[in-house]
Structures are given as structure tokens and as C-alpha cells.
Amino acid sequence: MARDLDKRLSKGTTATATLQAWCEEHSLSTGAITVICHHQGNAVAVGQDVLEALKSLPGEPIVYRRVQLVRADVPLVEAENWFLPQRLLPRMNETLASTKLPFGQVIAPLAPSRRTLHRCFPGYALDQDGQQPPEVILEHTAVVISGGGVPLALVKERFRSELVPFSLPAECDSGDISRR
């Protein structure tokens, strides 16, 4: 199922829209996806990979945001987001700074799309009984682009195992079933 989610994210407009639909289809909690913002501010040290992906101009400010996307109390994604505030509408920047709305929802009027640069399916971190699902099932690095083809953000996302069902191995009981 992680590969199905990967395909949908790669074809989707934003991770937020794709995740909202995914959660509805798989009856994963209820309500809108919201953000728990762990950090937002001007990016101090920006890597060359970020600058190149954003096609940023010299001196163009970049904002860094580290968030967790949740639906009700279910954690879905941990994300880092480098975005160019001057490429967004002023009210979008205000909304990002003052609400729990996800980036993808806020920039929806810009008709965004995603271009996946890197994907990874981390290995399973199993406990002694082999029954512990991995914490992260999918990692993406993607550029978010406006409908006009302008890079808006670079996102590095870690999609959590809560997004896909994991079944435990069947259990067998060797006790006396005649007493049941």
C-alpha cells in the first residue's frame, strides 16, 4: 500500500489533497487535515539542493517550516518545507503564519502540482516478535510548482505507518477447543 500512496502523491496536486482523499477512502480518522507547526522562520543555512530546486534568485528570502500533518489525533506526515514567500500571495503568508492550515491547502488557488525528486521506502524496523510496523513507510523530496510553472517550495516528507494498515501474523491456539 505504501507504493499505492507513492503513486498517488506523485500524480496529485499537493500532499494535503492526496492525504485527505486517502484518509477518507481508508476510513482513517475524521475531519480535516491540520498542521502542528514545530518551527517557522527565515531559513538561515540553505543547502545548494534547496536553492537549485527552488531556482531562487540571489537575496530572495526563503522561509523554513517544520510541521506535522495530522487528522484528528492521527499523525500522518512529518515535513520540512522551504518556501519562497514572495512567490505566494500576501494573505497566504499570513495564513501560514497564523493558522493550522496545511501549506498545500493554503496555496491551492495557485493551482499547484508536485514533482518528486527522490523517494524512499524505508525498511521495516521489526521488534523481537516481528510484529512492529515501521514508523515511516515512505519518504519524498518534492518540488511544489505553481500552475504557471514557478517553483514555490521544496518539501521533504516522511509519511508515517498510520497511513497504511498492517496485519499481524495469524495466531493459532493449541489449547483444547472442545471446551469452547
JOMO-V59281 format. One record per pair of residues at least 4 apart in sequence whose ideal C-beta (glycine too) atoms are under 8 Angstrom apart, sorted by the first residue. I is the first residue (numbers start at 1). J is the second residue. D is the distance in whole Angstrom. If there is no record, write none. Layout:
<<I:J:D> <I:J:D>>
//
This chain:
<<1:5:6> <1:164:4> <1:165:7> <2:6:6> <2:121:6> <2:137:4> <2:138:5> <2:159:8> <2:163:8> <2:164:6> <3:7:7> <3:121:7> <4:8:6> <5:9:6> <5:18:8> <5:22:6> <5:137:8> <5:138:6> <5:159:7> <5:163:6> <5:164:7> <6:10:6> <6:119:6> <6:121:8> <6:138:6> <6:140:8> <7:11:6> <8:12:6> <8:18:5> <8:21:8> <8:22:7> <9:15:6> <9:18:5> <9:114:7> <9:116:7> <9:138:8> <9:140:6> <9:142:8> <9:159:8> <10:114:7> <10:116:5> <10:119:8> <12:17:6> <12:18:4> <12:114:6> <13:17:5> <13:18:8> <13:104:7> <13:108:8> <13:111:8> <13:112:6> <13:113:6> <13:114:7> <14:18:7> <14:102:8> <14:103:8> <14:104:3> <14:105:7> <14:107:7> <14:108:7> <14:112:6> <14:114:7> <14:144:7> <15:19:6> <15:69:8> <15:77:7> <15:79:8> <15:102:8> <15:104:6> <15:114:7> <15:140:8> <15:142:8> <15:155:7> <15:157:6> <16:20:6> <16:33:6> <16:69:7> <16:102:4> <16:103:7> <16:104:3> <16:105:5> <17:21:7> <17:104:6> <17:105:8> <17:108:8> <18:22:6> <19:23:6> <19:33:6> <19:69:7> <19:71:8> <19:76:6> <19:77:7> <19:163:8> <20:24:7> <20:32:7> <20:33:6> <20:71:8> <21:25:6> <22:26:6> <22:28:7> <22:163:7> <23:27:8> <23:28:4> <23:29:6> <23:33:7> <23:71:5> <23:76:7> <23:163:8> <26:163:8> <26:165:7> <28:71:7> <28:74:6> <28:162:7> <28:163:7> <29:71:4> <29:72:4> <29:73:7> <29:74:4> <30:71:7> <30:72:6> <31:71:6> <31:72:5> <32:71:7> <33:69:5> <33:70:7> <33:71:5> <33:76:7> <33:102:6> <33:105:8> <34:69:7> <34:70:6> <34:71:8> <34:100:4> <34:101:7> <34:102:7> <35:67:5> <35:68:7> <35:69:6> <35:70:8> <35:100:5> <35:101:7> <35:102:5> <35:103:8> <36:67:6> <36:68:5> <36:70:6> <36:100:8> <37:65:7> <37:66:8> <37:67:5> <37:100:8> <38:66:5> <38:67:6> <38:68:7> <39:64:7> <39:65:7> <39:66:4> <40:63:7> <40:64:7> <40:65:5> <40:66:8> <40:96:7> <40:97:7> <41:63:7> <41:64:6> <42:61:6> <42:62:7> <42:63:6> <42:64:7> <43:50:8> <43:62:4> <43:63:6> <43:64:4> <43:82:6> <44:64:8> <46:50:5> <46:51:6> <46:62:5> <46:64:8> <46:82:7> <47:51:7> <48:52:6> <49:53:6> <49:154:8> <50:54:6> <50:62:7> <50:82:5> <50:154:5> <51:56:5> <53:117:7> <53:143:5> <53:151:7> <53:154:5> <54:62:7> <54:82:7> <54:84:6> <54:143:7> <54:151:5> <54:153:7> <54:154:6> <55:151:5> <56:60:5> <56:62:6> <56:84:6> <60:84:6> <60:86:7> <61:84:7> <61:85:6> <61:86:7> <62:82:5> <62:83:7> <62:84:6> <63:82:7> <63:83:5> <63:84:8> <63:85:5> <64:80:7> <64:81:7> <64:82:6> <65:80:7> <65:81:4> <65:82:8> <65:83:7> <65:96:7> <65:103:7> <66:78:8> <66:79:7> <66:80:5> <66:81:8> <67:78:8> <67:79:5> <67:81:7> <67:102:8> <67:103:8> <68:75:6> <68:76:8> <68:77:7> <68:78:5> <68:79:8> <69:75:8> <69:76:5> <69:77:4> <69:79:7> <69:102:6> <70:74:6> <70:75:5> <70:76:6> <71:76:6> <74:162:5> <75:160:5> <75:162:6> <76:159:7> <76:160:6> <76:162:7> <76:163:6> <77:157:5> <77:158:7> <77:159:5> <77:160:7> <78:136:8> <78:157:7> <78:158:5> <78:160:7> <79:155:6> <79:156:7> <79:157:5> <79:158:7> <80:155:7> <80:156:5> <80:157:8> <81:103:6> <81:153:6> <81:154:7> <81:155:5> <82:153:6> <82:154:5> <82:155:8> <83:87:8> <83:88:7> <83:103:7> <83:144:8> <83:152:6> <83:153:4> <83:154:8> <84:88:7> <84:151:7> <84:152:6> <84:153:7> <85:93:5> <87:146:7> <87:150:6> <87:151:8> <87:152:5> <88:92:4> <88:93:6> <88:96:8> <88:106:8> <88:107:6> <88:110:7> <88:152:7> <89:93:8> <89:109:7> <89:110:8> <90:94:7> <91:95:6> <92:96:6> <92:106:5> <92:107:6> <92:109:8> <93:97:6> <94:98:6> <95:99:5> <95:101:6> <95:106:5> <96:101:7> <96:103:7> <96:106:6> <101:105:5> <101:106:5> <102:106:7> <103:107:6> <103:144:8> <103:153:7> <103:155:8> <104:108:7> <104:112:7> <104:144:8> <107:112:5> <107:144:7> <107:146:8> <107:152:6> <108:112:7> <110:146:4> <110:147:6> <110:148:8> <110:152:7> <111:146:7> <111:147:3> <111:148:8> <112:144:5> <112:145:6> <112:146:6> <112:147:7> <112:152:7> <113:144:8> <113:145:5> <113:147:7> <114:142:5> <114:143:7> <114:144:6> <114:145:7> <115:142:6> <115:143:5> <115:145:6> <116:140:6> <116:141:7> <116:142:5> <117:141:5> <117:142:6> <117:143:6> <118:139:8> <118:140:7> <118:141:4> <119:138:7> <119:139:7> <119:140:5> <119:141:8> <120:138:7> <120:139:4> <121:137:7> <121:138:6> <121:139:8> <122:134:6> <122:136:5> <122:137:7> <122:138:8> <122:139:7> <123:134:7> <124:133:7> <124:134:5> <125:132:7> <125:134:5> <125:135:7> <126:130:5> <126:131:7> <126:132:5> <127:131:6> <127:132:4> <130:169:7> <131:168:5> <131:169:7> <133:137:8> <133:161:4> <133:166:4> <134:161:6> <135:160:7> <135:161:6> <136:158:5> <136:159:7> <136:160:6> <136:161:7> <137:159:6> <137:160:7> <137:161:5> <137:163:7> <137:164:6> <138:158:8> <138:159:4> <139:156:8> <139:157:7> <139:158:5> <139:159:7> <140:155:7> <140:156:7> <140:157:5> <140:159:7> <141:154:7> <141:155:7> <141:156:5> <141:157:8> <142:154:7> <142:155:5> <142:157:7> <143:151:5> <143:153:7> <143:154:6> <143:155:8> <144:151:7> <144:152:5> <144:153:4> <144:154:8> <144:155:6> <145:149:6> <145:150:7> <145:151:6> <145:152:6> <146:150:5> <146:151:8> <146:152:6> <159:163:6> <161:166:7> <173:177:7>>
//
